[in-house]
Amino acid sequence: MSKPKLFWWFFLLFFSSIFGGQGAEPAQQPSAFIARAIVVDGDTIPYIELNPVVIFSPREFASRAEENRHRRLVHNVRRVYPFARLAGQKFAHYTQVLDTLPNEAARRRLMRQVERDLRNEFEDDLVRLTAAQGAILIRLIDRETQHSSFDVVREFRGAVSAVFWQSFGRLFGFNLRVRYDPNGQDRQIEEIVLLIEAGIL
């Protein structure tokens, strides 16, 4: 290597070591963290709760059509799951609110107002759902509320309205009384939901 090239390499290394490190301090890692502890036989043991880990076997498909059906199911569940989560939250909230109201007339007034608000907020999105997505939404509402869609309608709108919507749904092949079965018929949906909740999907 010639002397001018060697000089420039030395010059570059020298100034990069002087000016390159200025202002860039390494991030400080905490040397400790606070954890709960339990005492067992006079010995203090750290107690750290971990999130449960669910392990699924790799999915193998018998055919391309089966793989496409599964892909569509994943897409449909991802599309309707936020609505089901929101339904569960609103169900819990309005159940508490309804329990505090003094009479049936106040309950009906509140439910009419809630229905108007929900229509204004979600009608456009829900109208765009496909029939398959609607069927999945019915199942996921049961998962989130621990009540079938029929029971939710009956509690908030009354028995006559629940029977009407059940009859109307049956015309199109939907059953509002269907219960969510995570270990049976709805096993694939449950796997997809768990993957969504874990942040994998």
KALIN-V809957 format. One record per helix or strand. SS is the DSSP state (a for helix, b for strand). FROM is the first residue (numbers start at 1). LEN is the number of residues. If there is no record, write none. Layout:
BEGIN
SS;FROM;LEN
SS;FROM;LEN
END
This chain:
BEGIN
a;3;17
b;36;5
b;43;5
a;64;37
a;104;24
a;131;15
a;149;9
a;159;13
a;187;11
END
